[in-house]
Amino acid sequence: MSFQGRRRTRPFLRGPVDWPSSVVAMALPGRAFAVWIALWQLAGLTGTRRVKLGYRRLPFTRWTVARGLATLEEAGLVLVERRRGRMPVVTLPPDILRMVKR
């Protein structure tokens, strides 16, 4: 069986996903964990830990994403660059285990 053209696939979560920091994200309030998983999925698709976060790419309202990002940033799981009138740029740090506040 041969595939012609582009093969359609379902969205997936590309690994490896950092398990200890995921456990921290699971314990956070609200939709922070859902935003965390969406960030890892976008990072896997782009092949980089730095993601320009367009709200239309996520199945949440922009307010939900903003609250989730603030919670993740407060927990030390992400670094967020915000500029007025621009999409936030989120970085998943490579040394995330050292940044997590216990």
N, C-alpha and C positions, 0 to 999 in steps of 0.2 A: 504494500500500500504506500503510495507516495503522496506527499503533501505538496500542493502547488501554491505558490504565493506565501502569504504570511499566515501562520497557524494561530488560531484564536485560543487563548488560554484564560483561565480564571485568575483573579488577583491572588497573590500568594505572599507569605511572609518569608522573606529571605533571611537566612541565618548566617552566621551564628548570632543569636540574640543573647545579650548579656543577662544571664539568669539572676544573679544577686541584685542587680539594679532593677530588674523586672519585679522581683519580690517586693522591693521598696515601693515601686510604682503601684503595685496591687494594693498596698496598705493606705495609699493616699485617698483623700475624699473626692467625691464627684466622679467626673469622667476623665480624670487624669490618666488612669491606666489605658483607657480607650485611645486617648490622644497619644500616649506613649507608643502603643502598638502601631497606630497609623504613621507616626514618625519613623519607626523602624521599617515599615513597609515602603514608605517613600524613599528612605535612605537606601534600601535594597534595590529599588527600581533605578535610582540615579547612580548608584555605585559610589556614593560619597556620604560622609557623616554630616555634611553641611547641606541643609535643605531649605530652599525658599518656600515658605509655607503659604500656599494659596488656599484660602478657606473653601473655595469651590471644589477642591480636590478631596475634601473630607466630608463624611456624612453627618456633620454636626453644624450647628449654627456658629457664627463667628464669635459669639459671646461665650459659648461653651468651650471652644478652642482656646480663647484668650484666658479663661479661668483655668483650664487644664494646663496651659503653658506656664502660667504664673505659679501654679502649684508645683509643677515639675521643676521649675527654675528655683523655687524656694527650697525644694528638697535637694537641690544640687545635681539633678539628673541631666539637665540640659543647660546650654548657654543660649540666650536669646538676644539678638540684635534687633532693636526696634527703631524705626524711623517714621516720622509722621507722614501719613499718606502712602506708605509702602508696606508691602507684605513683610512680616517678620522673617528673619533668617535664623534658623535653629541649628545649633551644632550639637551633635551627640559626641561628647569628648571621648577620645580613645582611652584615656586613663580614668574612666568613670568610677572605678571602684575606689580610687583615692578621694574622689570628690563627694561621694555620698556621705551625708551627715547621718551619723548613727545616734 
